[in-house]
């Protein structure tokens, strides 16, 4: 009985490997071009992901931090009913979520090698063309 289960399990694994091998071997140039297009589309579509992560982490950090303050208030009003650690944990979690955008920017700078600078009103850019004589 156990031998039959073992053989069935092995035959399923073998058939899955055969199907995967046939599919990989049958990729022609057109299928590879389509796969390349799909990968390029995924890369293009995920370009807005850092902004989504940044916005979500700011909102969630603010909400969880506010809930932490409310839990600490509950602890002050009723110390035996609400432990202080619940508020402290929420405050730490909210603070960690508020630092996610900074960490994301550091990771992008480390991977890309150039900083994603944000231009403010105080930034002054000076080019060599500004001093060129005509």
C-alpha positions as CSV (number, residue, x, y, z in Angstrom):
1,X,0.0,0.0,0.0
2,X,2.8,2.5,0.9
3,X,4.7,1.5,-2.2
4,X,1.8,2.4,-4.4
5,X,1.6,5.9,-2.8
6,X,5.3,6.3,-3.3
7,X,5.2,5.3,-6.9
8,X,2.2,7.6,-7.6
9,X,4.0,10.5,-5.9
10,X,7.2,9.9,-7.9
11,X,5.2,9.6,-11.2
12,X,3.6,12.9,-10.6
13,X,7.0,14.6,-10.0
14,X,8.4,12.9,-13.1
15,X,5.5,14.0,-15.3
16,X,5.7,17.6,-14.0
17,X,9.4,17.6,-14.9
18,X,8.7,16.2,-18.4
19,X,6.1,18.9,-19.0
20,X,8.4,21.6,-17.8
21,X,11.2,20.3,-20.0
22,X,9.0,20.1,-23.1
23,X,7.7,23.7,-22.5
24,X,11.2,25.1,-22.0
25,X,12.5,23.3,-25.1
26,X,9.7,24.4,-27.3
27,X,10.2,28.1,-26.8
28,X,11.0,29.6,-30.2
29,X,12.2,33.1,-31.0
30,X,8.6,34.6,-31.0
31,X,7.9,33.1,-27.6
32,X,11.2,34.5,-26.2
33,X,10.4,37.9,-27.7
34,X,6.9,37.8,-26.0
35,X,8.6,36.8,-22.7
36,X,11.0,39.7,-23.1
37,X,8.1,42.1,-23.7
38,X,6.3,40.8,-20.6
39,X,9.4,41.3,-18.4
40,X,9.8,44.8,-19.8
41,X,6.1,45.6,-19.1
42,X,6.5,44.3,-15.5
43,X,9.5,46.6,-15.0
44,X,7.7,49.6,-16.5
45,X,4.5,48.9,-14.4
46,X,6.5,48.6,-11.2
47,X,8.1,52.1,-11.6
48,X,5.3,53.7,-9.4
49,X,5.7,51.1,-6.6
50,X,8.1,53.2,-4.5
51,X,5.6,56.1,-4.4
52,X,2.9,53.7,-3.3
53,X,5.0,52.2,-0.6
54,X,6.0,55.7,0.6
55,X,2.4,57.0,0.8
56,X,1.1,53.9,2.5
57,X,3.9,53.8,5.1
58,X,3.3,57.5,6.0
59,X,-0.4,57.0,6.4
60,X,-0.1,53.7,8.4
61,X,2.7,55.2,10.5
62,X,0.6,58.2,11.4
63,X,-2.4,56.0,12.2
64,X,-0.5,53.5,14.3
65,X,1.4,56.3,16.1
66,X,-1.9,58.0,17.0
67,X,-3.3,54.7,18.3
68,X,-0.2,54.4,20.4
69,X,-0.8,57.8,22.0
70,X,-4.4,56.8,22.7
71,X,-3.2,53.5,24.4
72,X,-0.8,55.5,26.5
73,X,-3.7,57.8,27.5
74,X,-5.7,54.7,28.4
75,X,-2.9,53.5,30.5
76,X,-2.7,56.8,32.4
77,X,-6.4,56.7,33.1
78,X,-6.5,53.0,34.0
79,X,-3.0,51.6,34.7
80,X,-4.2,48.1,35.8
81,X,-6.4,47.7,32.8
82,X,-4.1,48.8,30.0
83,X,-0.4,47.9,30.1
84,X,2.1,50.6,29.0
85,X,3.8,48.2,26.6
86,X,0.8,48.2,24.3
87,X,1.1,51.9,23.7
88,X,4.9,51.8,23.5
89,X,4.8,49.0,20.9
90,X,2.3,51.0,18.7
91,X,4.5,54.1,19.0
92,X,7.6,52.2,18.0
93,X,5.8,50.5,15.1
94,X,4.4,53.9,13.9
95,X,7.9,55.4,14.1
96,X,9.4,52.5,12.1
97,X,6.8,52.9,9.4
98,X,7.5,56.6,9.2
99,X,11.2,55.8,8.5
100,X,10.4,53.3,5.7
101,X,10.5,56.0,2.9
102,X,14.0,57.2,4.1
103,X,15.2,53.6,4.1
104,X,13.7,53.0,0.7
105,X,15.6,56.0,-0.7
106,X,18.8,54.7,0.9
107,X,18.3,51.3,-0.7
108,X,17.6,52.9,-4.1
109,X,20.7,55.1,-3.8
110,X,22.8,52.0,-2.9
111,X,21.5,50.0,-5.8
112,X,21.5,52.7,-8.5
113,X,24.6,54.5,-7.3
114,X,23.1,58.0,-7.7
115,X,20.8,59.8,-5.3
116,X,17.2,60.5,-6.1
117,X,17.4,64.2,-5.3
118,X,14.3,66.3,-4.7
119,X,14.6,69.9,-5.9
120,X,13.4,72.4,-3.4
121,X,13.0,76.2,-3.7
122,X,16.3,76.7,-1.9
123,X,18.4,74.6,-4.3
124,X,20.7,76.6,-6.5
125,X,22.0,74.9,-9.6
126,X,25.1,76.5,-11.3
127,X,26.2,75.3,-14.7
128,X,29.3,76.2,-16.6
129,X,27.1,77.8,-19.3
130,X,26.0,80.4,-16.7
131,X,29.5,81.8,-16.8
132,X,30.2,81.5,-20.5
133,X,31.1,84.7,-22.2
134,X,29.6,85.5,-25.5
